[in-house]
Amino acid sequence: MSFDRLDHLCRRLDALDHAQAMLGVDEAVMMPEGSGAARATAMAEIAALHHEMTTAPEVAEWLAAAEAAATEPARVAALREFRRMHSNLTCLSSDFVGRQVRARMASEQLWRQLRPHNDWHGFLPAFREVVALAREEANRRAEVLKLQPYDALMEQYDPGNRMAEVTPVFSTLKVFLKDFIPKAMAAQARRRAGKALRGPFPVARQKALGQAVMAALGFDFGHGRLDVSHHPFCGGVPDDVRMTTRYRTDEFLSSLMGIVHETGHGLYEQGLPGEWRHWPVGKARGMALHESQSLFVEMQLARRAAFWKFALPLARQHLGAAKLLGVSVASMVRAVQKVKPGLIRVDADEATYPLHIMLRYELEQALISGSLKPEDVPEAWNARMQESLGLDTRGNFRDGPMQDVHWPSGAFGYFPSYTLGALAAAQQFAAIRRALPDVEEDIARGHFARINDWRRDHIWSKGSFLSTQEIMRQATGEALSPRAFMAHLEERYL
């Protein structure tokens, strides 16, 4: 009886999650600018209602009774994950959740307005409030969960992530990359340059190309769609996946790579275990695994020669053969495998990308601990950007600390998942190579069914029944490690 009551509650919470997700997608894609305040109020009310329903006194009673009676492994796992969700939610009051949602939405909407104008000082008051609330959240969670404050924030995005384990991995990787990147750039300088890709490429044609690639990769358009937003993302719920990208007419690779990245997220959502989707155990395990699925498609598949044997004819078909006259598979490979330090994280190559993440990881810890004040972020950002990538961001707030949506929306603790996901993606592809020695032939033909079958069996269908490390151990034979990623970079670029 108690389990049935929790099951009914989970279905109601899942419906609220769907509504909240769609309001969020609409807010990013097509909501009129003047509707922001009303939308923030609506989303704050839904978030508060979700919180109140989950933390109601009777829910704790149902959970304890269900745990005492559960013997079936699936139910035991479902209740374990519900307990984790319940513990995390009871750290915060409904009033705090509502205040935080309103502040985050106001900050994100202001960021959209001010980033194009490079207006850091206009954005700073809203950012201060978001940081203050994030620190309050971290401390509240830390007290209940018995964790360090920043660990308590990472726990919300990747259960089990701890600075004590993440920092040594990042340190090892940083040392490797600082030696590797100059070697990779020297190696590519010795290669003959490919034909330049010159636009204009009309947006409608780019969208058609992106949708064709999505379909080949296995995305189900009966339960999802592609739109445009200021910052690419994948949102929604498994039965209603919403993806976005952004377009430039002078080139098409940035939008296409954004599309294939988000398609990886979408495939994961669509592949989650259907029977348990309304329970926490049926949802994605965490953002490191989520990012591993997007980076698997973008980095492990879409930046290799075999992929462009399939994708270049599609590009000619949709963009126009004359636009790509003389462009070869080798030219495309040189374009997508180019290593070059840049200011923008989402446009970074796979070798320099982790350094962007480490910069944010270090600054986030300082913001949450209070050792870095919000107003001092641009100076700290520039110092680390100079040290890691040799780039100057003084006065360039738009392409510095204002470039990502994460901080304006209060998503502190998320960034480490990107690089952990890159490590996991390389490890998974290495395992697929062992299981499917002829996988390159599948990719060259645009046949991704066997690859998706492997990922469905080993990653997607697991939901949150296992920990991230156990999923990786069962799928690849070892826990998450930087070794496969470093070997992948050396094989591809050196």
Helices and strands as residue ranges (DSSP letters): H 2-29, G 33-35, H 36-55, H 57-69, H 73-89, H 94-114, G 115-117, H 120-145, H 149-157, H 163-189, H 203-217, G 221-223, E 224-228, E 234-237, E 240-245, H 253-270, G 274-276, G 280-282, H 287-295, I 296-301, H 305-319, G 321-324, H 329-336, G 345-347, H 353-369, G 374-376, H 377-389, H 416-435, H 439-445, H 449-458, G 460-462, H 468-476, H 483-493
